[in-house]
Amino acid sequence: MKQSPHLFKENAKRALSDPTLKTALRRTTGLLRRRRAQVIADYPEYAAAREAAEKIKDHTLENLAHYLEMFEANALGSGAQVHWAATPDQATDIVVDICKAEGARTATRVKSMLGEEIGLPEALARAGVKRIETDLAEHIIQLADDPPSHIVMPAMHKTHEQVAELFRAKHADPAATDHIAALVESARRELRQKFLDADIGISGANFLIADTGSVVAITNEGDAELTTTPPKTHIVTVGIEKIVPSMAHATVFLRLLARAAIGAEITQYTTFFNGPKRQGDADGPENMHIVLVDNHRTEMLGGFLQPMLRCIRCGACMNHCPVYSAVGGHAYGAVYPGPMGSVLTPVMSSLQEAGDLPNACTLNGRCQEVCPVNIPLPDMLRSLRVRQFDRKLTPGMARIALKLWGWLAARPRLYRLGAGAGVLALRLWARGRGRIRRVPHAAGWTRHRDLPAPEKGTFMQQYARKKRR
C-alpha cells in the first residue's frame, strides 16, 4: 500500500477489500476495547485522574520553555548530552553524526513513533548503520518491510498466521508451530545476541521529567532495558511536548497510559534513565544523548491545535474509531493514523497534501470520549474542514453539497420536509429487510457494507412522539 496521505481514498478502497486485514483488525481492536472498558470500570478515580492529566498538560504547554530549560539543566547535570532539533533532518543528522563518531555499525532500536516521524530508519540505512528493531511487533514489520499500522501495536495488520509464515522465511531458527508462544521464542532466539552485540542503543521516551532530567520509557517486553544497557552509547529521540514538571505529575500519566493503550493497570516495564553509567554502576551506557525535537510543535502552541500536544500516544482513539477499524493504519499513508493522525498529519505535511484525512471521520465523538487527556479531536477535525473550505481546498462537488446543505439547514421546515422524504424513500427501498444492499449514488457506502434501514420517521419526528408520551 502506497504511503502518502494524498492517496487515502485509493488506499481505503484497497483495505476494505482485504478480508485478512478485516480479520486482524477485528481481533485486535475488539479485544483492546473490551479490556479498556473493564480496567476503566475498575478504576473509580479515572475521571479525576483524567481531569488532572489534562490540567497538567495544559499548564506545562503554557510554560513549555521554562520546563524544557529546567529539563536540559538537570539532564546535563546527570551527565547526559542534550541536543535541539527544529526539523526532522536536523534530528536525524544529529543521530547519524553520533553513530559515525562512535564508529557504529549496528544500532538496536526501541519502538518509537518519533523515530518514524523524523525518518530515522531511512537515515540510518543511508549512513550504513544496520538497524535492529527490538520490539516484537517492530521486528515483525521490519522483516515484512512494512511501516507501522498503529502507534502502540505496529503489526496490528498482521494475523499470527501471517507472522508464523514470515518467521519461517526470515528466522534462522523459526518456530516449529504457529502458536504465539512459539513465535515469541523464535524472535527471542533471533534477537538476543543482537541486543548484546549492538554498538548503539536508540530509544524514544514516553515522558521527560523536568525537575530531575529523567527520561521515562515504558514497554511490555523489557526491550528498552536490553536495548539501552549493553551498548556503549544510548541515544534518545523525543518530542518536546513529552515534558512534565515532576515525578508526581508523571505518575498521573503512568496510571492512565496503560489503561488507555492496552487495557492493563500498568505496563510491565517502566524505566527511568538518569544519564550514563556512573562510577560504581554495574552496567549501563558510557554516553547518553537526548535529542529534543520540535517539528512544527511550537507552531501549534497558542492556537486551536494546542490541545493535540497533550497526546500521550496511547492509541485509544484509533481502537475506538469506526474508520480506522474498517481500513487500518496504512490507508492513512502517514506515520500517525486514526483520529490523532488526521489532526497531526496536516500540520506536519500540509492541509493540501493531507486534505482527505480530516474528512475520514464520522464525528461520532468516541475518540474524545476515550482520550485519557480529553483532546477535543472532533472539534479540531471540524476546524480543519472549515479551513479547507475557506481556502477552497474542498473538492467542487463537495463545496456545492455543503452549500446546499447549509441553505436547507437555514430553512427548518424545508429541511424537515426533505429529511422526512429521504427517510420514507429509504424505508420503501429497504422493503422491510432492515438492511439496504444498494442505493443509487451511494456505492461508496454499499460497495463494502449494507446500509441500515432508517427508523420510522426522522429524528425530530421520533423526538416529538417521545415528548407526547
N, C-alpha and C positions, 0 to 999 in steps of 0.2 A: 504494500500500500504506500503510495507516494506521500512524503512528508512535507506538506505545505498547507497552512490554514486556508489558502485560496482554493484548495481542492476539496473542501469539506463535503460539499454535496455529492461529488463523484465518489469520494471515499465512503460516505454514509450509505450510498446505494449498494456498493460492493459489500460492505459489512452486513447489511440487512439480508443479503442473500447467502450468508455464510452460516450454515447450520452448526458447525463445530464451534464457532465463536459464540453463537447463542447459548450453546450448552455450557461453555466455560463461564460466560458472564452470569448466567442464571445460577449456576452452582455457587459462585463466589459472592456476588452482590447479595443474593438472598441470605446466605449464611452470615455475612457481615451485618446486615440489617437486623436480623434476629438477635445476634449476640449483643449488638449495641443496645437494642431496646431493653434487653434483660439487665445488663450492667447499669444502665441509667436508672431503671426502675429500682434497683437495689442500692442506689446512691442517693439518699434523701437530701444531701447537701448540693446536689447537682446544680440547681437553679442559682443558688448563692455563689457557688464556685464559678459558674459561667459569667455571672454579673461581675464578680471580682476580676476575672481574667480580662473581660472587656475593658474595665476601668484601668487596669494595669497597663494594657497595651496602649490605650489612648493617651495615658499620662506619659508613657515612655516615648511615644511618637512625637508628642508635643515638646519633648525635651531631648530629642534624639542626639543632637550634637553633644550635649552635656554628658549623656551616658556613654556615648561612644568614646569620648575623650577619657572618661574615667576607666572604661574597659582597657583602652590602649595602655594607659599608665600602669595599671595593675598587671596586665599581661606582660609588659616589658619588665616589670619588677620581678616576675616569676621566671624570667629567663627566655621567654618566647620572643620571636621577632614578628612585628606587625607590619603588614603591607596594605596599602589602599589602592583600590582599582575602581575607576569610574565606569569602565566598559568591559565587556567580555574579553575582548582582545588583550586589554591590559592585564586582566586576571590570569588568562592562560599564559601570557608571556612571562609573568612572574613565576608561575609554577614550573614552566619549562626551563627557565633560567636556573632555578634552584636544582632541578634534576640534572641539568648539564654541569653545574658547579660540583655536584656530588658524584658525577660520573655514573649516574644511574642507568642501568639497562632494563630493569624491571620495576614496576610500581604496583603494589596492591592497592585496591580502592574500595572503601566502604560506600554503599549506596548513598548517592547524594543528588537530589534534583537540581541543586545549584550547580553542581558539576556538569549536568546535562545542559542546563540553561546557558552556561558560558562556552559550551563546546569543548570541554576538557578531554573527552575520549579522542576526539579527532586531533586535537592539538598534541596529545602525547604520541599518537600514531605518526604524525608528521615529524616529530622530533626523534623518532626511532626508539621510544621508550615502550616496552611491552607492558600493556595494562592487563592486570588480573583482577577481575571483579570477584569479591569475596562474599557478598550477599548471595544466597542461593538463587533467588529469583533473577538477580542481575547476572549471575553466572549462566543461567538458562538463556536469557535473551542475548548475552554475548555470544554464546555458542550458535544461536539461531540467527545472529546478525540482525536482530530486531531492536527498535527503540522501545523504551518503556511504554506501557499502555496504562499505567496507574502510578500515582506518586508514592503509594505505600506498598502495593503489590505489583511490581513492574511486569510480571509474567502472567497477569490475570487472564490474558487472552489465550493462554495455553492450557489444555487439559493435561492431567498427569499421564494419560496415554501418549500424548504427543511428546511430553518430556522424556518418557522412557525410550521412545524411538530416537530422540535426539541424543541421549546419553549413549545409546548403543552405537551410534555413528561417531561420536566425538570423544568419549572417555576411553582411556587406556584400559581401565578395569570396570566395565559397565555392570549395572545391577543384573542379577540373574532373573529377577521378576519385575513386574510393573508396579509392585506395591510401593507406596510412598516412602515408607521407612527404608526400603532397599535403595530407592533412588537417592535419598539423603546420604546414606552410607557411601554410595558411589561418588557423590560430589565431595564428600569428606576425603576420600582416598585421592581424588584428583587434585584437591586444592591444598591439603595440609602442608606439604613440603614447600609449596609456592609461597605460603604465608611466611615460612621461616627463612626463605632464601631472598626475599624481596629487598631491593636497595632503598626504596622509598615507600612510605605508607601515606595514603591520601584519604582524608575523611571530610565529611561535611560537619554540620553542627545543628542540633535542634534548638539550642539556646546558648546565648552568651551572657555571663553574669558580670555586670558592670563593677560591682564593688569588690570582686575577688579576681577578676580577669580569667575566670574559669570558662572552659568550653565544655558543653554538655552534649554527649552523643547517646542516642537511645536506639537499641536494636533488640531483636528477639533471638538472635543466633550467636551472639558473642563475637561476631566477626570484626566489630570495631576494635576490640581489645587485641585480637590476634593481628589485625592489620597495622595498628599503630605502635605496638610494643616491640616486636623484634627488629624492625628496620632502624637504621641509624638516624633517619630523619622523618619527622611527621609533619605533613602539610595539611592545614585546614582551609577549605574554601567555604565562605559563609556570607549570606546576605546581611546587610547592615540592620535589617528590621528584626533580626533574631535576638536582639539585645533585651534583657530585663534588668531591673535595678539590682536585685539581691537574690540570695538563695531562697529567702522566704517567698519572694514573688515567683521564683521558678517552680517551687513545689506546687503552687496552684495549677500550673500548666501540666506538671507531671501527672497530677490526678485526673486531668481531663483528656490528655492526648491519647493514651492507650484505650480508654473507654470509647472515644470517638472513632479511632482508627481501626481497631481490631476487635472491639468488644471485650476487652480484658481490663481488670482493675489497674494493672500496672504492667509495664514491659519486663521482659526477662533480665535485661541488662541496661543499667543507667550509669554512665561513666562520666566522671568529672576530670578533665585534663587541666592540669595546672603547670604548664611549662614543661621543659625537657627534664630528663633524669638528673637528680641531684646527687651529691656525694652521699654514699651510703645506701642509695636505692638499689634494689636487687636487679631491676630491669627498667626498660623504657628507652625512648629515643634520646640521642645526644643533642639533637636540634629540633626545635618546633617553630614552624612558620604559620602565621594566621593571615589569610588574605581576605580582607573585608571588601565586599563587592556591592557597588551601587546599582548599576544597570537600570536606570530610569526610576529607581525607588524614590529618590529625593524629589523627582518631578511630581510624584503622587501626593506628597505632603501638602496639606492645606487645601486640597481640592476634594471633589466628590468621591474620588477613588482612594482617599487616605485609609478608610476602614479596611481596604483589601490588605494593607500592611499588617493588620492584626493576625493574618492567617498563620496557623501553626503547622500547616501541611499534613493534616490528619486524613484527608481524602473522604471524609464523611459525606460531603456534598456530592461527590461522584457516586458513591454507593447508593444514594437515595434519588439520583437523577434519572427520570424515565428515558431521557435522550441518551445519556451515557450507557444505561443498562441495555439499550437497544443496539447501539453502534460500537461501543467500546472506545478505548482511548486513542487508537491510531487514526481513527476517522478525523479527529480534530487537527491532525497534521502539525502538532506543536508539542513542545516539552510538557506543558501543563494542559491537560484535558479537562473535560467536565465544566461545571459552572465556574469554578475559580479560574480555570484556564480561559474561559470565554471572556473574562474580565481582564486577566493579565496579558494574554497574547496580543490584543490590540495595542496595549501600552508598550510592550517590548518589541513589536514589529511596527504595525500601523493599522489604523481602523480600515484603511482601504484594502490592505492585504488580508486582514482577518475579519472582514465585514460579515461573513456568514456566521461567525461564532456567537456574537451577542443575540442572534436570531435563532440559534439552536437551543431554544429554551421555551417551555410551555408556561413559564411564570407561575408554576403551581406553588412555589414557596417552600418546598421541602428542604432545599439547600440551606436557607437561613434558619429554618426550624431546628435542624440538626447540627448547625455550626456551633462548636464549643465556645467561640468568641463572638457570636451573634453578628456576623458580617452580613449586611443587607444586600446580598448578591442580586436578588430580583430587582431592587431599586437601581443598582448600578448598571445592570443589563438594560433596563428600560432607558436609563440616561444615555447609554452608548447608542441605543437605537435612535433616540432623539437627535443626537449629534450626527449620526449617519444621514438622517432625513434632512437636517438643516444644511449639511454640506453637499447634499444632492448625490450621496453615495448609494442611496437605496435604489434598486432597480426600478425602471419606469413603470412597469405594471403594478409593482408593489406600492409605489407612490400614489398611483391612481386609486388602487383599492383602499389605501389608508385615508385618502381624501374623501372617498365615497362613504367609508365607514364614519368618518368624522362628521360629514354632512348629515347622515342619518341619525347619529347619536345626539346631535343638537336638536333633533325633532322627535321627541319621545313617542308621540302617537304613531308616527310613521315607522319608527324603529320597531316598536312593539308589533305593529301590523306585519312588517316584513319578517320579524323573528317568528311570529306565530305561523305565517305561511310556510316558512322554511321547516319548522318542526313538523307541521302537518304533512308536507311533501316527503320528508324523510321517513315518517311513520308509515305512510302509504307505500313507499318504496320497500320498506322492510317487510311488509305484509305479515306482520305478526311473528316473524322469525327471531326478533330480538337482536340480530346482527345483520349488517349490510355488507355484502361482499364487494359490490361495485357501486360507485356513484359517478355520474357524469362530471368530468373536470376535477375529480378528486383522486386520481390514480396515485398521486404521491402518498396518500394515506393507505388506500385499499390494495396497493400492489403487494404489500407485505403483511397486512393485518386487516381484520374486519373492522368496520366502523360500528360501534354500539348504536342501536336504535335509540332515539331520544325518548325521554319520559313523556308522559301525556301532558302537553302544554309547555309553554316556556317557563323559565324560572319565575318571572313575575306573576304569571298566571297561577303557578303552584303556590307561590308565596301568598297570594291573595286568598286562595282557597283555604290555606292553613290558618290564616288570620281569622277567617269567618267561623272556624270550628269552635 
